[in-house]
Structures are given as structure tokens and as C-alpha cells.
């Protein structure tokens, strides 16, 4: 007789269904030929064609991708520095302040972050004349700031795991700290840097509230376009866009999983060969 | 002579230590901390029809320095029942959403942590994947499901469970559902991280000593996972209090949430001082939850 599945296993399956069914519904209705999203009127790919011809959406995608790319790069630099300082440096004045400023953005309501950054930019512009126009630059700064907090969390958990004795050996043999960091520490934590970069990239692509506050007339990101369309009600073109996003993220996740598994298998093989 | 650990640490830190600390510290101070001082300042100024739409606090003319602090915005917030009930509504909705997230997320995290090792990574990726797609689109998915002629009502009608559509869209129920759906992965992640670290020998010891499964859970597992429960709950509760997108898309005219009120004061009424005062009061309200989260997270970060 088969063992009865436990309560928690049932909950896990039900929870995953709860997470995935609404997304599945989105995907199915993106192929609906009717404009009414609630009635099925036959299979059609017309919403994908319309999506690819929508200039407003395409230019917003391009804007969002550029901001996300540069924000993720800067966030990885800042977040890694912050993580390094928090895990490797002994107590110093400002350490508590730094660790608070790394954890607070993780939970801070977006309306507060967005409003406060906008007011900062307005104030700075009054005093120094910079930033004259709000747009991609100000969104980039805002995204870099909150993304670097996420990167710092990801990277510091990796920094705590790695074996410090190799770093210490390099230092003992007279390698300068900077060289030790770039030759020893950085290669070891590179998977965490990649994970942090990807996380920052998706967070930046996804942000609506903060970008709406700090943006100017020139820069419209993809979430802003989606939001103004969705506010009017359900639209099949957004379903098509959702399907493409879900597809891209699933593909990236699958690749990440595949390489992680291969890396793990190689490590196990190496360990077996040593014995 | 081999250097002692402390000497080694000093050499590690000496040369460019200052710069390495200064760069992230300065960036975050300028773009995360300093803005709050400006919000405080503007919350104490008067609204004005100008660009930007607020008056100056400090004024120097005729050899006198005038500092005018206007507490009117704060008094206004507490005299108008709209704002008080919006704060109360946000806290209530965020609290119940967090509770449901915990009730659904805890068993899920527990099952993941107990799953065979080769399944754990797959399950973790499956739980996190939705949060990497798009928050906005996941909330949007529920608009099509919950509306009066939406999928859920149609299914229930077809099954004969109901005679006429139930109004689910534009209610507080829809808002809570949306929050639970959007934030569930953030509840599960810290719980899972905590539960995988749980020492199995403790559970075996309890069962060897004759403790029933549920009793072991209550007396051993639950207390040991307190850190994960606090972190997960704060990761849901704090952002949910200030949530704007979910009440805007799924809520109705009766849904009063402070994030939405703030947005409308800022974008529709262009009353920056009142929006700033709203943000400062919200921040004060969330200070204890944020401190709780920080205590747990900094233990995780520094150990």
C-alpha cells in the first residue's frame, strides 16, 4: 500500500498550483482571438503580432532594458563592496549604519522610497542645478540604490560560506589585499555575483512605483505602459506580453538550474576522483 | 615569524580600507538616508502654488532669519478621518494577508526542507520563479479571474454552485488575495532557509523520548524557526502596508490603503507637503517592524 502523503506535502502541491494556475490562465488567454478576455473564441496569435507592432511598448521595453542593465552592473559593484565590508571588516564607526541601510531598502514601502528620492532630486536640482531633467538617469540612481541592497544580501551570504584560509594564505605570502581580492575572493564568489546581477536586473525591470515618482516626461518604462493599459481593464495584448515575460524567465531559470546541477555533478566527480 | 590573526586582519584592512567603506556608505547615505531628512523638511512646509509646490521653511529677509515650521499637515492628517482610517485599513489588510501567507507558506517551506536533497533546488526555483516574472502582471492575472464575468465566477456558475456571480473584484478580499499571491515567495524563502538548518537529531531525540509528531512540532520545530517566521512576516507585512499597485488594481472604492492615498495626494492633488507628512507617519508606524527585521537580518549578515 502506498503511504498517504503528509499534510505538508499536500500543502506544497496546493501552494504551487495556487502560484502557477493564474499564470497559466494568462498564457492560455493570450491565444484567445476575442478581445473579451473572459470568453474563449478560438485560437489566434494576433495579439502577439499587435504587440510586436506597438511602438510605445517596444520603445518602453528598450528603455527598461537599458536602465535595468546599467542599474544591475552598478548595483553589483556597490552591493559587493558593502557585503565585503560587512563580512570581512572588523567593527568600525558606521558599520551599524551601513548594515541598516542595506537591510531597510529590502522592506521599505515603495511609495516612501519613491517619494523621498524624488524630493531629494528636486532639492538637489534647486541647490546645484543637477539633475536638470528627471528621466533615465534618475531612475538608474533609484534602481541602483535599492538593487544594491539585494545584491549585498546575496553576496554576503556567499562570502560567509567560502573558505577564508585561502585568502589568508595569499595574504600571508605577501599578496596585497587588493590583488588577493581580485585573484582569490572574486572568482570564488562569482556565482553569487551572477545571481545578484540577475536579481537586480529583474527587480529593476519590474519596478513601477519608484520609477513613476522619479521619472520625468522623457522616460517611460515598460511597467508604466503596462500599468496605464491595465488600469483601463483587461487587455489581451498584455496577456501576450505576460506570456513572453514568463517564457523568458522560465528559460533563464532552467538554464541556471542546468548549470548549477552540472557544476554540482562535476564537484562530486572531482571529490570522488581524489579518493 | 607568522603574524597573529589580529595582525593579519589589520594588514588585510589597512591600505584602502577607508575607500572601500566610503563608497557604499556614501552612496546609500546620499540616496537612501538623506532623502528622509528632506521628506521631513517638506512635511513641515506649507503647500504653495509654485514649482516645486511647497513654500520655504527658512527665510532670510530684512536681516531677520525666519524659520517657519508648519505642523498643520500633521494636524490635518489626524483631524481628517479619511487618513486615520486609511492607516488603520492598511495595517488590518497587511496583518491578515501576512497571517494567511504564514499559514500557507509555513507548511510549504516545511515540506521543501524535508524533501529529498535532489528535489530541494528544483522546488526552491519553482517557488521563486513567479517573483522573478513581473509583479504587475501577476496582479493583473487576478483581474481576469475575479471579475463578475471572470473565470472563477463562470466556473462556479457552470458547476451550479452559485446562481448569480459573486462580487469578488474591487473588494478587500481581492486585495488580500492579491497580496498573499504576490508576496508568498518572500514568506517561504526565509522560512525554508531557516528550516533546512534545523538539526534533525533534535527531532529524532524528541521522537525517541516518545513525543508525538505534532507535539514535537510545537515544542521543537516552531520555537527554533522563530527567526524565519519573523523575517518572512516582516518581508510581507512592511511592504504590504504601503502597497499601492494591488489596492489600485484589485481594490474598490471602499478599500482605503495609505499607499494609495499617498499616491493620490502626490500625483492627483499635487499636495507634496501632505504626501510627505503621510510618508513620515507611515515610516514612524513601521519603525518597530523594520527594526525587528533588521535585527534578524543583521544576525544573518554578520553572524
Interface residues (C-beta under 8 A of the other chain):
Chain A: X6 X7 X8 X9 X11 X12 X15 X16 X18 X19 X20 X22 X23 X25 X26 X29 X37 X38 X78 X79 X81 X82 X84 X85 X86 X87 X88 X89 X90 X92 X94 X97 X98 X99 X100 X101 X102 X103 X104 X105 X106 X107 X108 X109 X110 X111 X112 X113 X115 X116 X117 X119 X120 X122 X123 X126 X141 X142 X144 X145 X148 X152 X153 X156 X157 X160 X168 X171 X172 X176 X177 X178 X199 X202 X205 X206 X208 X209 X212 X213 X223 X226 X227 X230 X231 X233 X234 X238 X241 X242 X245 X246 X249 X250 X253 X256 X257 X260 X261
Chain B: X2 X3 X8 X9 X11 X12 X13 X15 X16 X17 X20 X21 X23 X24 X25 X27 X28 X29 X31 X32 X33 X34 X35 X36 X38 X39 X42 X52 X104 X105 X107 X108 X110 X111 X112 X114 X121 X122 X123 X125 X126 X127 X129 X130 X132 X133 X134 X135 X136 X137 X138 X140 X141 X142 X143 X144 X145 X147 X149 X150 X151 X154 X181 X184 X185 X234 X235 X238 X239 X241 X242 X243 X244 X245 X248 X249 X259 X262 X263 X266 X267 X272 X275 X276 X279 X282 X283 X286 X289 X290 X293 X294 X297 X298 X300 X301 X302 X303
